[in-house]
């Protein structure tokens, strides 16, 4: 097997797939961007997206057999799935596949000890302390993802449907979200039958705006999300993670709603999940490399 001269990182999430190629000095050579690639929902489709995103990032003068690939993939939960991912990407110098939370934690803190909370379409907490890596949450939309944009959207839409049906008082939140469906409960139910986590998460910015306006029902639901993130932070501290970063597109928008002591403890990530995947693949990062 050829020695890797190039290192490619992939962050395959529930919203989009991103790839970045660096040489052995850490200099960036290329990028790729694709749609959602959650193997938990559809393995074959997710890997098709991953392959296309990788191809768009590979520089013309970087032979595949000299590229080590690190992948952080939403939904990857065990070694058997990692082997399946590797088998779907033949021809590279080596493949390292981990859960996207692991790659993001390495990006946020480096290869040393640390913790990370990801609050995006989904949510998860991860602690890397000594030789032990522990993932908390990240169990998927149906049974987990508390504190995520998708779960926030689901909770708010559930409250909206209850208000339309007269099962709870109508609120500013219910009025705002109900307008998307012409206040028609059957239309909401039909939409929900085919909706994916990202579809629920798309309502998060509007829900936060309604909460900022002072609507009590919106603040209650957003507060539940904030409490879920605080619980993750406390659990990671209990596992021995001292530095904990907050990442994900929903993390910073939610920060003002977090308990003040928790918000103060959560640091920004040093790098992103793509560079974390590159580190796991054996690559290095240029000191002046920006973290998008």
URRA-V738759 format. One line per field, one symbol per residue. phi: phi as a letter, one per 40 degrees, with the letter a starting at -180 (. if undefined). psi: psi as a letter, one per 30 degrees, with the letter a starting at -180 (. if undefined). burial: + if it has 9 or more other ideal C-beta (glycine too) atoms within 8 Angstrom, else -. Layout:
phi = ???
psi = ???
burial = ???
This chain:
phi = .cccbbbbbbbbbcbabbbabbcccgccbabbaacdaccccacccccccccccccccccccbcdcbbcbbbbbcgcbacccccccdccbcgcdabbbbccccccccccbgcccibabbbbdbaababbbgcbbbbbggcgccbagcgccccccccccccccccccgcaccbcccccccccbffbcccccccccbcbdccccccddcccccccchccccccccccccccccccccccdcchcccbbbbhccccdcdcccddccdcccccccbcccccccccchcbbcdcccbc
psi = kkkkflkkkkjjafelkklkklaffgkkflllkaakijfeejeeeeeeeeeeeeeffklegjkefgkkkkkjkkfkfleeeeeeeeffilflelkjklkfeeeeeeeefafalllkkkjbeallkkkjjbgkkkkkahgleefbgkgleeeeeeeeeeeeeeeefgflkkleeeeeefffghhjeeeeeeefefklefeefffeeeeeeeeffgkeeeeeeeeeeeeeeeeeeeeeeffgjekklkllffeeefefflkeeeeefjllkellfeeeeeeffgllkkegkkj.
burial = ---+-+++++++++++++++++++-+-+++++++-++++-+---+++-++++++-+++---+--++++++++++++----++-+++-++--++++++++++++++++++---+++++++++++++++++-----++++-++--++++++++++++++-++++++------++++++++--+---+-+++-+----++++++-++-+++-++---+-+++-+++++++++++++++++-+++-++++++-++-+++-++---++-++--++++++++++++++++++--+-+-
